[in-house]
Amino acid sequence: MKTIWSPWRLEHVLGKKPHTATCLFEPPGEGCCAKEDLLLYRNCGCICMLNRFPYTNGHLLVAPARHVSCITDLDSKEMTPLMELVSAGTAILRRVLDPDGFNIGLNIGSEAGAGIADHLHFHIVPRWRNDVNFMTVLADVRAIPEHIEMTYDRLLPEFQVYYQSRNIHHHDSSA
């Protein structure tokens, strides 16, 4: 028998993961990234982070900064950078992890499957042709081939380049 390790889940399984009063999609601080929160990118309009309990490695969550529950609550000034970040996150995953495809979507309302229904967020899930194991089907168990912190370290440099390009672009356009 082979062993599947997922040590990052232990605090969650044992109920020792401290609950915070803040929203997952509103991590503390002002920095553009934070490994402890798995935050890969933040600007004034949106964030991108790794899903702490992913379906596959590289599973990203992209959310608007504003706490809204439905896509219809966003205005065009919020929608544009959000969709640009979904696109950029997909491109970064393609370059770094080389998946064969993606599932990209959002669930609006708990009845539609939203685990955090009060803050809208997109899921970007990379998929690989030969990664259709039996674990999810039989036991609702995920087999993640790479430790989440290693995935974070692989993705962060690309998001930092994206952040720098966005800041330069915005700085130049306001001059």
N, C-alpha and C positions, 0 to 999 in steps of 0.2 A: 504494500500500500504506500502511496506517495502522500506527503503532507503538504497542505496548502497553508501558507503563512499569511496572516494579515494583522501584524502587531499593532498597527495604528488604530484598530477597532477595539482594543481591549478596554480602554477607559469607557467607551460607549457601552459595550456589552455588560460591564460590571456596574454601570450606572454611576461611575465616578467622574465622568466628563462634566465639568462645571457648566451650569446653565447661566447664560448671560442675559441681561435685560435688553441687550441690543439685538437688532435684527442681523442675521447672518450676512445679509447683503449690504450692511452698513458697518463694515469693520472699523474699529477705532483708529484714530490717527489721521494724518494727512498724506502719508507717503504713497508713492505710486505702486509699491509692492510691499508685501509682508509675508514671509514664509510661515510664521506661526498661524496665520489665518488662511494660508494657501492662496493669498491674493497675488495675482500675477500682474494686474493692471488696474489703475484707477485714474480717472480724471474727474472734472467737476460734473460730468453728465452720466457716467456709467462705470461699471466695474466688471472685471473678468477674474474668476477664481477657479481652482480645481475643486471638483466635487469631492468632499471628504469620504463619501461612501459611494464610490463610482460604480457604474455598470461595466466600464472597461477603463484601462489606463488612459489618461488624457481627457477624461470626461470633464468638460468645462461648463461653468455656469456664467452667464452674462446677464447682468441686470441693470436697469436704470438706477441712478443715484436716488431719485425720488421714490418714496415708498407708495407705490400704487399697486392695485390688484389686477387691473385689466389693461390690455393693450390700448383700448379705446380711451383710457385716461391720459395717455401721452399726447403731447403736442408735437408738431413737426420738428421743432428744435431739439426735442428729446429723442424722437424716433430716428432721425438721421444718424447721430453718433452711435446709437445703440445698434442699429443694423450694420454700420461700418465696423463695429467691434465684433459682431457675430461673423462677418465676412473675414476680418483680419484673424480672428481666433481659428477659423477653419483653415485659412492659408498657413498659419503657423503650425498647426497640427499636421497638415499635409507635409510641410517641409521637414519637421523634426521627427515625427512618428511614422510617416509614410503609410497611412491606412489605405485600404481599398475603397472605402466609402464612408459616409457619415449619416447619422440620424440627427436632424436639427429640428427642434420644436419647443413649444411651451404648453403648459397645462394651465388653463384658467379655471380656478375653482377647485376645491378639494374633491368634488364629485368627478372631476375630469382627471384626477390623479395628481394634482398639485400638492406636494408635501408641505410646502410653505405657500399657502394660498394668498396671503395678504401682501406679498412683494413679488411682482411679476419677474420672471427670469426665464431665459432661454437655456436649453440644454444643447450642447454640441458633443455628440458621442461618436468618436472614431470607431470604425468597424473594419475587421479584417476578414478576408474571404475564408480562411481556414479556421477561424476562431468561432466555431459554433458548437461549443462543448455541451455536454449533457447536464452539467451542474445546475444551470439556471432553470432548465426544464423540470428536473426532478425535485430539486430541493430549494429553489429560489436562493441559491448560493452563487456568489460571484467569484470567479477565479481571475485575479488581477496579476499579470505576469511581472509587473515592475512596482517597486515600492513607491508610494505616492510622493515622497520627498525627492526621490531620484527623478521622477517625471517633472516635478516642480523645477528642479535645477536644470533640466534639459530645456524646458520651455521658457524660463525667465529671461535669458538673454534676448530671445526673439521679441518678447513683449517689451523689453527695455528699448530695443531699436524702434519698435512701433511707437512707444511713448515719446521718445525723442523726436521722431519724425512728425508726430502730431503737434508737439509743442513748437517746433521750428516752423511748421506750416501755419499754425495759428498766430505765432509771433509775426511772421512775415506778412500775413494777410491783414493784420491790424495796423501795420506801419503806413 
